[in-house]
Amino acid sequence: MKDPLFIYLEEVTSTSLYLKNISNVKPLLNGSTVFTDFQTAGRGQKGNSWESARGENLMFSTILYPIGLKADRSFIVSQIISLAIKDVLEQYTADISIKWPNDIYWKEKKITGILIENDIMGDEVEKAIIGVGINLNQDTFISNAPNPVSLKQITGNSYLVKDILKQVLERLMFYYEKLQSPEVIKNQYKQSLFRKEGLHLFGDADTTFLAEIHDVEDSGILVLRLESGEIRKFGFKEIRYIL
């Protein structure tokens, strides 16, 4: 059996774009991955750039072909990569959580960003390209990002990028094999959420308010219970945590 593609690039505009271009020419195996020392056009959520010093952090993209996954349930891809990264980082430090929808946090600081691009065919996900940036060895951050942190800043130790990548990919494929048990994944994701208990401050387009996380629907919709008991639902970019 062939192994998934595993490509290292010293520099690239975007690992996700590079992987997408390859996959448009020929189908790849699940877990085919591109990683790099430096991205010149790496992106985060909402079109933000991703700050990473050359060679100090883990930046990669990997591809999955989730056969039979309905497009309206594609959020499970976000859940399994988030859980995989959380599991790996928890081997090195405590207080790791998933900030909905898929940022990885250490306490109140962001250690990982994830951006997923799903290609839809009919009503199913044909392929999912998962772009990840994990802050591993960077000592200082100079952008205006409000709360970045690296694993080295937390523990005082340095890490081999390729070793962490292999651990994440192994854990991702572990969860990928559980896609037929979505309730197991969903429950573990909910238990891993940042600020999963108690009232916390959130903001929408109009105001800020106290609420607690009530649920995350299969579509990825965040369900909050307000201090008054009212239930409200929010899609991506419709709500923000007040940190």
Disulfide bonds with the S-S distance in Angstrom:
none
